[in-house]
Amino acid sequence: MARWKKPTKEEILENRRILAERARTGDLRLPGAVVEIRKGFGMTQEEFAKTLSLTRRQVAEIEAGTANPTLETLDKIGKLFGFSVGFVPRSNSRQEANL
């Protein structure tokens, strides 16, 4: 199985900046965010799971969008990249579409 090249500290900081900007613009959604955070650190699912005290299967299910992670699990994942879990306002066009 191919492994990602471990990113440098600068690459991790740049990945974090890009993800933070996407979060600010409302363009960052679970489960894609979890995949991007993990890949941003250059970790396999196994390594990521071990870091978070989860199983590889739990990580795979979160990334596939089939899991129902707890707030505690989401908080652990977010803290790795300096994020906190919270509600993000929708843009006006999305709000109007839901009315």
C-alpha positions in Angstrom: 0.0 0.0 0.0 1.4 3.4 -1.0 2.1 5.8 1.8 2.0 9.6 1.8 5.2 11.4 2.1 5.3 13.0 5.6 4.7 16.8 5.1 7.2 19.3 6.5 6.2 21.6 9.3 5.7 24.3 6.7 3.4 22.1 4.6 1.4 21.3 7.7 1.0 25.0 8.5 0.0 25.7 4.9 -2.5 22.8 4.9 -4.0 24.2 8.2 -4.2 27.7 6.7 -6.0 26.4 3.6 -8.5 24.2 5.6 -9.2 27.2 8.0 -10.0 29.4 5.0 -12.3 26.7 3.6 -14.0 26.5 7.0 -14.4 30.2 7.1 -16.1 30.3 3.7 -18.3 27.3 4.5 -16.6 25.1 2.0 -15.4 22.4 4.4 -17.7 19.5 5.3 -17.4 16.3 7.1 -16.4 13.7 6.1 -14.1 15.3 3.6 -12.5 17.5 6.3 -11.4 14.4 8.2 -9.7 13.0 5.2 -8.0 16.3 4.5 -6.8 16.7 8.1 -5.4 13.2 8.1 -3.7 13.6 4.8 -2.5 17.0 5.8 -0.4 15.2 8.5 0.7 12.5 6.0 -0.9 9.8 8.2 -2.4 6.5 7.2 -5.9 5.7 8.7 -4.1 3.4 11.1 -1.7 6.1 12.3 -4.5 8.6 12.6 -6.7 6.2 14.5 -3.9 5.4 17.0 -3.3 9.1 17.5 -6.9 9.6 18.4 -7.4 6.4 20.3 -9.9 5.1 17.7 -9.9 2.0 15.5 -8.9 2.2 11.9 -12.5 1.0 11.1 -13.9 4.0 13.0 -11.7 6.4 11.0 -12.6 4.7 7.7 -16.3 5.0 8.5 -16.0 8.6 9.5 -14.2 9.3 6.2 -16.8 7.4 4.2 -19.6 9.3 5.9 -21.2 6.2 7.3 -20.3 6.8 10.9 -22.1 8.8 13.5 -19.1 10.2 15.5 -19.6 11.6 19.0 -18.9 15.3 19.7 -15.9 14.0 21.7 -14.5 12.2 18.7 -15.1 15.2 16.4 -13.4 17.5 19.0 -10.3 15.2 19.1 -10.0 15.3 15.3 -10.5 19.1 15.2 -8.0 19.8 17.9 -5.2 18.1 15.9 -5.5 20.9 13.3 -6.5 23.7 15.7 -10.2 23.6 15.0 -13.1 23.5 17.3 -16.5 22.0 16.6 -19.4 24.4 16.2 -22.1 25.6 14.0 -21.3 27.6 10.9 -23.8 30.0 9.4 -25.0 29.2 5.9 -24.9 31.6 3.1 -28.1 33.4 2.1 -28.6 31.3 -1.0 -28.5 28.1 1.0 -30.8 29.5 3.7 -33.3 30.5 1.1 -33.2 27.1 -0.5 -34.1 25.5 2.8 -37.2 27.7 3.5 
